[in-house]
Amino acid sequence: MAALNSFAPTMVGGAADLVESTKTVFDGSGVYSRAHTGRNVPFGIREHAMGAIVNGLAAHGAMVKPYGSTFLIFSDYMRPSVRLSALMGLPVMWVWTHDSVGLGEDGPTHQPVEHYAALRAIPRLWVIRPADANETVVAWRVALERKDGPVALLLSRQNLPVLDRSGMGAADGLERGGYVLWDSSSDCSPTREPDGSGDGASSSEGGSGGSSAGRDPELVLIATGSEVAPTLQAGRDLAAQDTRVRVVSMPCMELFEAQSSDYRDSVIPRGVAARLAVEAGVSMSWWKWVGDGGDVLGIDRFGASAPGPTVLEELGFTPESILARARALLGRGG
């Protein structure tokens, strides 16, 4: 947001009394009140009202790009406003942080598990869950440039590694919703920039979502958000054991579904039945993408009160657990 400050002067918003935690503030841009002008709006502890105000700012139509922010778990309290932003086609931004059981000690009451699926169920809402800092940059760009509807950014509380993109797909593959992050049989360095038009054009050499050279993978691992890094490690470990593996980052199902079938098939080949999706939330969103021959490592239960890394480990979101689940899937297919 500091980088955007001078380039998006009509971007206005704030958080529902959690700005110190969500970090959604324009430093030095003033706090709005009845007596003072400013871009930072202190909405108070009232998520639904915040959503209504953000929608009203967008409906005003004066080139304002408004946003509202809170913990993802509290999106429940503002769902009517979020739904209306999609119904009305308002170009607003919902910035939700603390997006998984990785939140840790606050326990199940504050750990979202069903919220990814619940938000994806809202028509015309783009739900983006970026994997690292580079995908997050692209996600902000997508959100700023959308003019016909709302975009939700789902961001972690815990620190995530910045993925080394050498030999991997470029982060701007996010513009198409999902892309080949890494394939054991090819260098996934991009050969072209995605145009984001959804026309299905793609490279035949991997890169930002094209098919990799050589044979199809034996296994496709699909992940989103904070689960991408451990899934990538699991994929590399499995590839070291002579298995052809592809790792797909799918930060936005809505954008991926909007692409042509040719593009989607180039990322997740139809002929590969062994597909494992990994996300620290309820599994229902993922069966469409893994099919009858696939599996989902999700959380079809509530979380637990413990340090975030402990919760993630106990619930199976480590490279070792993902590797074991992938081996089981391959064994079942055999």
N, C-alpha and C positions, 0 to 999 in steps of 0.2 A: 504494500500500500504506500510505503514511502516512495517507491519508484514511480508509482502512478500519480502521486500527489499533484504535480504541476501539469500533467498531461490530461487529467480528467477532472477539470475544475468544477463540473456540475455533479460529481459523484458525492452523494450525501447519505449519511446514515449513522448507525451506531449499534449498540448491543443492549439487550435487556438486562441491565445491571451487571454484566459480566465482561465488560470491556477489558479489564485487567487480565482476564483469562483467555478471551478469544483474540486479543491483540488487534481488534478491528478498529483502529483509530488513525486519523490523519494528524500527526503531531504538528503543532503550531498553527492549526487551522481553526481554532476557536471552538467553543462549546455553545450550541444553540440554546437560547432561552427566550422568554418574552422580552427581555431587556437587551439581549446580545445576539448578534449574528454569528454564525459559525457552521461548519460542515459536520461537526460531531454532535449527534443527537442523543442525549441521555434518556432513553425510553422508560427507564424504571423497570421494576419486576412485573412486567405485564406483556407477555409474549404475543398474545392475540392482538392487543392494541398496537403493539409495535408493527405487526404484520399489516394491520389495517392502515396505519399511517404510511408505511412504505408503499402500499398499493395506491393510496391517495396521491402521494408525491408523483408516482409514475403516471397515474391517470390525468394529472394536471397538464402533462404534455409539454412542459417548458424545457425540454432537452435535459431533464434531470435524470440521473442514473442512480436510483436509491438502492440501499441495501439494509438488511437487518441481520443481526447475529445473536446466537446463543449456543448453548450446548445442544448437540443433536437430540438428546433425550427429550428436551423441552420443545422440540418441533411438534410434539403431540398437542401442546397448549395453543399452538397457532395454526393448526391444520386448516381450519376454515379459511383463514387469510391466504395460506399457501395455495389451497385449492382454487380460490377466486383469482389469484394472480395468474394461474394457468388457464382458467376458464375465460378470463378477460384478455389473455395474450399480453400481459404487462411485462415489459423488459426489466424485471427487478432481479436482484441477487439475494439469495439466502445463503449466508455463510455460517455453517454449523460445525463446531469443533468438538473435541472429546468424543470421537465418533465410534468407539468400540469398547469392548471389555478391557482393552488396554488402558482404559481410564483407571482401573485398579481399585484403590482402597475405598472409594465412595460406594462401592458395592452394586448389587443388581438394580437398585432403584435408579441409579444414574448411568448404568451401562446399557446402551442401545443394542438390541439384537434384532428386533422385528422392524426397525425403522427404515432400513435400506429398502426392504420389500414394500413397506407401506407407502413410502414416497415414490418409488418407481411405479406404483399403481395409479398415480395421478396422471391423467393424459396431458401431454404437452409440457410437462415439467422435465427438464434435463437434470438428471442426478449424476454428478461427477465426483468420483472418489479417487483422487490422484495418488500415485505410488511414491512419489518423491518430490523434491523441490523443483526439478525441471518440469515434471508433469503439472505441478501446481501453477507454475508460471503460465503454461499454455492454457490451463483451466481458467485462470483469471482473464486471459485474452478472449477465450471463447465466451465467457460470461459477459464481458464488456461489449462484445461485438454483436451479441444476439439482440434483435430488435422486435421479435414477434412472440416472446414468451419468457418465462422465468428460468433461471439456472440456479441450482443448488450445489454448493461446494461442501463436501464432507471431508473434514480435515482431522488429523489425529491429534491427540494430546502428547503422546510419547514421541521422542525423537526418532526419525527414520533415516537410514543411510541414503546418501545421494548416489544413485546407480551410475557406475562407470559405463558410459555409452559406447565406448570403443568395442566394435564387434557386435553391437546391439542396435535395435531400431531406435530412431530418433524420438524424442519425447513429443514432438508435434504430431506423431501418430494419434495422439489423444483427440485431435480434431475429427477423427473418424470413429471415435468411440472405443475401438479396439484395434490392436495391431500386434504384429509379431515382434516381441521384445527380444527373443533369442531363440536360435535354432541350432541344435548340435551339429547339423550337417552343412551349415553354411555360415558365412559372415553376414550378419544382419545389418551391416552399415547401409544407410539409405542411399538409393541411387537416384531418387527424385524427391522433391518436396511434395507432400500431399496438398492437393488444392482445396480440400474440404468441401468440394462441390457435391460429393456423393454420387458422381457419375460412374463409379466403379473402376476407373482407371487405376492400374496398379502395376508395380514392377514385377517381373518374373524372377528377380534375384533376391527376394527377401526385402530388407529395408523396412520402410514404414508400413508394412502390412502385406507385401507381396509374398507369393510362395517361394520357399527356399529352393535352392538348386538341389538336384538329386531326388531321391525317393521321398515319399511322404513320411512323416514321423510315425513311429509306432504308438506314441503317446502325446497328447496335447494337455498341457497344464494351463489353466486359465485362472487368473487372480486379479484382485483389485485392491487399491489402497495399501494399507500397511502389511497386507499379506503377500504382496508381490515379491519383496526381497527374500523371505524364507522360501517361497515357491521357486524362485530362480535358483537358489542354492540347491534345493532338492533336485531340480531338473539337471543341474550340472553334475551332481553326485550320481544320478541315475545314468546320465550319458557316459560317465567315466566307466560304467559297467556294461558298455557296448549296447545301450538302448538308444534308439533315435528319438529324441525328445524335442518338442517345441514348447516354449513358454510364451503365452499371450497375456499382455496387459489389457484389461478391459475396464477402463475407468468410467465409461458411460454407455450403458446398454442402449439408451434411446438413440444416441448418435450412431452406434454400430448397426442397429436395426434399420436405420434410415439409408444405409449404404446399399449398393446393388448386391444381388445374390452372388455375383461373380467375385466381388471383393470379399464378402463374408466367407465364401468358400476358399478363397486364397489364404485367409488367415486361419480358419478352422476347417480343414479339408473334410468333405462329406464322407470320404472313404475311411476315415479314422474314427473308429467307434470308441476307443479307449481315451476318454476325456475326463479329466478331474478338475473341477472348479473348487477354488479355495477362497472363502470369505468368512470373516468372523461375525456372521449373522445368520438368520434363518435361511434355510436352503432353497426355499420355494422359487426364488427368482432365477435360479441357475439351471433347473432341469430342462428348460427350453434349449439351452446351449450345449448341454452334455448329452442329451438323448438317453434312450433306453440302455445303451451299452456303457454309459458313463457313470460317474459318481460325484458327489458333492461333499466336501469337508466344510461343514458349516456349524452353526450353534442353534439347534432346535430345542433350546432350553433357556433359562435365564442365566446370568453370569454368576459371579462369586465375589466375595469381599476378600481381597488379598492384593499385594503389589501387582501392578499391571503385567510385568513379565511372568510372574507366577501363574496368574490366571490364564494367560495365553499358552503357557507351557502345559498346564493341566488340561486345557481344552483341545490340545493337539495342534497348535499353530506354531510349530517349530520345523526346521528343515527335516529333522529326523522323523517326525510324525507324518509329515507330508510325503516323505520318501516311502515310508511303510505303507501308507494308503495307496500310493501309486503302484507299488509292487503288488499289492493285493488286487488292484484293478487289472493289472496286466496278467496276473495269474488266473483271474476269473475269465478273462478273455481267451486265454490259452485252453 
